[in-house]
């Protein structure tokens, strides 16, 4: 459990530093992530509606 908490804190620390140091790259990465999640949601809705 301790390692899990440490990994969680490190993840947010690295993500925060990435956003602070390279905001334009971070914006592109976050946009791509959300577009991927939207595509996944669309695919899942099509799969569910097919049955």
RODO-2510 file (C-alpha; in nm, 4 decimals, decimal comma):
residues 51
     n   res          X          Y          Z
     1     x     0,0000     0,0000     0,0000
     2     x     0,2899     0,2333     0,0775
     3     x     0,4424     0,1819    -0,2686
     4     x     0,1056     0,2446    -0,4270
     5     x     0,0760     0,5798    -0,2497
     6     x     0,4314     0,6722    -0,3446
     7     x     0,3644     0,5840    -0,7092
     8     x     0,0444     0,7910    -0,7032
     9     x     0,2275     1,0940    -0,5618
    10     x     0,5138     1,0552    -0,8095
    11     x     0,2692     1,0323    -1,0994
    12     x     0,1010     1,3614    -1,0069
    13     x     0,4357     1,5272    -0,9361
    14     x     0,5742     1,4309    -1,2767
    15     x     0,2508     1,5315    -1,4492
    16     x     0,2500     1,8680    -1,2716
    17     x     0,6105     1,9371    -1,3633
    18     x     0,5406     1,8412    -1,7244
    19     x     0,2487     2,0862    -1,7391
    20     x     0,4507     2,3651    -1,5757
    21     x     0,7650     2,3188    -1,7845
    22     x     0,6044     2,2402    -2,1225
    23     x     0,2459     2,3702    -2,1261
    24     x     0,2026     2,3518    -2,5040
    25     x     0,3151     1,9894    -2,5245
    26     x     0,1018     1,9050    -2,2235
    27     x    -0,2029     2,0619    -2,3878
    28     x    -0,1521     1,8513    -2,6998
    29     x    -0,1007     1,5364    -2,4934
    30     x    -0,4132     1,5974    -2,2850
    31     x    -0,6190     1,6737    -2,5954
    32     x    -0,5012     1,3500    -2,7586
    33     x    -0,5835     1,1585    -2,4418
    34     x    -0,9370     1,2985    -2,4259
    35     x    -0,9919     1,2337    -2,7966
    36     x    -0,8823     0,8740    -2,7431
    37     x    -1,1197     0,8382    -2,4497
    38     x    -1,4022     0,9849    -2,6580
    39     x    -1,3347     0,7342    -2,9350
    40     x    -1,3322     0,4535    -2,6810
    41     x    -1,6643     0,5719    -2,5388
    42     x    -1,8156     0,5879    -2,8884
    43     x    -1,6944     0,2372    -2,9669
    44     x    -1,8331     0,1063    -2,6399
    45     x    -2,1710     0,2700    -2,7027
    46     x    -2,1856     0,1161    -3,0506
    47     x    -2,0998    -0,2239    -2,9071
    48     x    -2,3653    -0,1980    -2,6370
    49     x    -2,6314    -0,0712    -2,8772
    50     x    -2,5589    -0,3587    -3,1175
    51     x    -2,6905    -0,6074    -2,8635
***
